[in-house]
Amino acid sequence: MRYAVLAGAVTLGLTLLAASPPAAFGATAGIRGRVIDQAGNPLPDVQIEMVFKGETRKPVTKSQKTDKDGGFVRMGVPDGPWQITFTKEGYKTYIMEITLSLVSLGGFSEAGDVVLEPAPVVSAAPQIPGAEVAGPPEEVAKIGKTYAAAIEAATAGRYDEAQAGLEEVLAQHPDVASAHYNLGYVHRMREDWKAAEAEYVRVTELEPDKADAFIAVAAVREADRRTAEAAEGLLAAAAAFPADPTFQYALGITCINAGRPVEAEAAFRKVLELQPDNAETHFQLATILVGQAKTAEAVSMLETYVGMAGQNQANLATAQSLIAALKK
């Protein structure tokens, strides 16, 4: 019997969010778009973080949220390559790579509709499995009830109640990996990155053969602006998960965020060996190849991506634009 795990790890990674004054640029660009759910409903209050990836003396980042109709507009930013991250509680984090063109007569680069997928919904387990908690049946049942109530509270956003319940479980049974994982989730939702990291690290010690906690450690380190450390941690653990496409994809995204395209490329190529039909991996790998001036392979990879099914629509539009630009 498997234990309940809240929300899962963020497998797309989190970008380094650092505000800084805009540099002086002569040429400016703009972007607009809309964020929706899979049913086409607009998503308000989506956090948008933009990071300029072109050459600049100082980092250039922008932050904003979508309006009540899910829309967003940003103008007066440098033209060139940008990485844009969309996050909202209850949805998977999405990262877009896009090149913004110069504003001409008030024009904008169109991001189109950005579709956020829901995060996994996990129900509470009725009790903790006996493999993690040993003792008289009545004691196991009592702890299981406390655990289930804590999971329900965390799912409902009652984090104080959830923390108290999980800590009660761990006070009596300190090696319950599921309780540590979900306590890490509670701390992460409060943006207490160090506390979340400590809980996830404990899970990696208790269950070194499972990838979720390693990915979660990297995610909170990125959120804590320690992107290089996040990448190093996943690289150190990579030997244990050579055939896990979820881990390899997370490794690739984290290495991109840390400015390590060589390791990112290797990870994405492993994903394609394991899951040749993984559309977004084709796109991510192609963007790396563009940066390496491997134009022919990049075009081939992008054309494969365009011909696949289930692509993210924003990435699809970017891929089509890149193909047209690279073929000139």
C-alpha positions, 0 to 999 in steps of 0.5 A, a space after each residue: 500500500 502506497 502512502 499519499 503524497 501531496 501535489 508531487 514534485 515540480 518536474 519542470 523546475 522553477 526559475 531563478 526569480 531575481 528583481 533588478 533595475 532594467 538596463 538601458 536598451 535602445 531597442 524595446 519589444 513587447 509581448 501579450 497573451 492569455 493564460 487558460 486552463 485545459 477547458 479554455 477558462 481564463 486563469 487570473 492571478 497567475 504569477 509570471 516571471 520573465 528572465 532576459 537570456 540575451 547579452 546584457 551587463 546586468 540581469 533583466 527580470 520582470 514580474 507580474 500577474 495575469 488579470 481577471 481575464 487571464 491576460 497579460 501585457 508587457 512592453 518596453 523590454 529588450 528585444 531578444 530571447 526570454 524565458 517566461 515562467 507561469 506558476 499558480 497554486 493547483 497547476 503545474 509550472 510552465 516555462 516558455 522560451 520565446 524571442 521577442 521582436 522589436 516593437 514597430 508601430 505599437 506591435 507585440 509578439 503574441 504568446 497566444 494561449 498558455 495552457 496550464 495543466 492541473 497538478 495531481 490531486 491526491 486523496 488522503 490515505 485512510 491509514 499509514 502502511 504497516 511497513 512504515 509504522 509498527 505497533 499494536 493495531 489500535 496505535 497504527 489506526 490512531 496514527 493513521 487517522 492523525 495522518 489522514 486528517 493532516 493530509 486533508 488539512 494540507 489539501 484544503 490549505 489549512 497549513 497550521 493544522 496540517 503541520 501540527 498533525 504531521 509533526 505529531 506523527 513524526 514525533 512518534 515515528 520519525 522515519 515515516 517518509 510520507 510524513 516528511 514529504 508532506 511536511 516539506 510540501 506544507 513548508 513549500 506552500 508557505 515559501 519556507 524554502 529551508 524548512 521544506 528542503 530539510 524535509 525533502 532531504 530526509 526523504 532522500 535519505 529514507 528512500 534513496 531509490 525514489 526520485 520525487 524527493 530529489 526533484 523536490 529538493 531541487 525545486 525548493 533550492 531554485 525557489 530559494 535562488 540557489 539554482 546552481 546548487 539545485 543542478 548540482 544536487 540532481 547531477 549528483 543523484 543522476 546515476 541512480 535514475 538513468 531510466 527515469 524520464 521524469 527525473 531526467 526531464 527535471 534534470 534538463 530543465 534545472 540545468 537550463 536554469 543553471 546555465 549548464 546547456 551541456 548537461 541539459 542536452 545530455 539529460 534531454 537526449 536520455 528522455 528521448 531514448 526512454 520516451 521518444 514521443 515526449 513532445 516538449 523534450 524535442 522542443 527543449 532540446 531544439 532550443 539548446 541546439 539553436 544556442 549551440 549553432 547546430 542549425 540543421 539538427 535544431 530545425 530537424 528537431 523542431 520540425 519533428 516537434 511541430 508534427 507531433 500531437 499534444 504540444 503546448 500551444 505557446 511552444 508550438 508557435 515559438 517552434 514555428 517561428 524558429 523554423 522560419 527564422 532558421 531556414 532564411 
